[in-house]
Every structure is written in C-alpha cells, then in structure tokens.
Amino acid sequence: MNRSEPPLLALHEVTRRYRAPREHLLAPAAHVDALQGVSLLLHAGRSLGVVGESGSGKSTLARIAMALEPPSTGRVEFMGRDLNALPERELRAARRDFQMVFQDPYGSLDPRMKVGRIVAEPLQQDSAGQRERAVSEVLEAVGLRASDAAKYPHEFSGGQRQRIAIARALITRPRLIVADEPVSALDVSVQAQVLNLLIELQQRYGVTYLLISHDLAVVDHVCDEVVVMQHGRIVERGETAAIFRNPQHPTTRALIAAHEGEPAPASATVTAPSDEPEEPR
C-alpha cells in the first residue's frame, strides 16, 4: 500500500448535529452533536476499525461515510469525489463501489424475498442472466451454494444470513465495504467464521473495510489500523497492535480493561453480544 496515493475514503472535519426533543413546549430547541470535527483517511486495501463506547458516534460515522445521510458540516470524499455534492444519479452509480453490511442479519434481509433477489438488488441495471451468474458466484465465494438463491432467509441460521448480507455487499465488487457491528448478533464461534471470511475476501478481491465495532477482539483480528471515539470525537488512532499494546488515552485504556474483564468506568462499559448458535446446514 502506497501512502503517497490518494486515500480511498477521506472525511474532513465532519460534524453531525441532530435536533433533540424539547423538554417542554416553550423550551429552546436543543441539539446533540453526534460527530464533532472528525477527520480520517482510509487507503485502498487497508482495514480501519472504529471503536468506542455506546453513543460515541461510531454508527453515525458509518452512515455519513456511506452517504446515507449528509454531514452538518465538513466533507466526505470517496475516490476524490465529494459524495454529498454529487447529483443523485451519479451518487447511485458511485454506490456500486461502496457497500454496507449491517449489524442485524435478521432485520437487514427482507423475509418476503428469495435470497437470489436479495443478493442481486445492487445489480438492477444488469440483465437477468448477468444477475443470475453473479449471484451464483458470490454465494459460493461466501461459503454458500448457488442453489441457496432459491431459498428464503428464514431457512438459514444467523451466521448464514450474515454471509448472505456479505454476498449482497460484495456482488458489485466494491472498493469499500462499511461493516457496522457485523458479528455482534452472532454466537462467538460463528463470529470467528464470519471474520475469517472477511479476511479471505479481502485477500481475494482487495476490498477495503471500515469496520465499526464495540468488540476490541474483532477489530484486532481484522483491522490494520484503529480509531477510538468518545463523545463524537476521535481521541486516539494508529496501528491496531500498537494502540492495543500501549494505549495512551483513558478511553482506550478503559475499553481494553472492560474487554479484559477488569473494572472499568461506567462510561466505558462495553455491552456483550447476544449469543445465537449457528445451525447445521
């Protein structure tokens, strides 16, 4: 990876402000600053983890990076283009190069649609034959069978559903995949399978990951670099191994202490993922 090359994804002084509910009718309008001056660079072929306690702004950052909502101020550039300045048609075309994997493998898949149609959704402009071939290839790439395209999501376990979600994200051969807590709803043993799949797909296709997670072990397993967030700001960043081996900021130290089962401040408590065993096929 050549650091002299332009970054694949760049956030420049991004803020995101939401209006909070009024305490009463005559109260002044209140605001919540979910992101406060966030800047980061992500180069092609790298994996960047974003960690922090609940409410630190991680998921907001993911939505901003995916242009699912605009920043209040600042700029988001993908391959040198300001995403929020693109006309709608150009933004739709650009989305082939960046896709998202969501946290919930149940809620993110439409139960009324067969797997083949779900996975092929990003290929609306392609012919039926092209979509069928692409679906078969990508299902097999994530460890499923081409014949699984004819089934419905309820016929699969949680880990298999997340593989379907990854297949849908991968089908356009994107340069970037943003994964927001992609394994937190899965049993620990299944988490390892999905994370190893992400690494394998990166090696095979050269995809770049922006991985949002509260689980430091997940980030340590997948990511080259990490940023630590607190109250909408980045408080520490660097190579993953170096940050976890020698954390400098109190928030990072608290997250590591919580991960290791040591006493940690309440503000840095990390919620454990729910357990759901993988079902045999």
Disulfide bonds with the S-S distance in Angstrom:
none
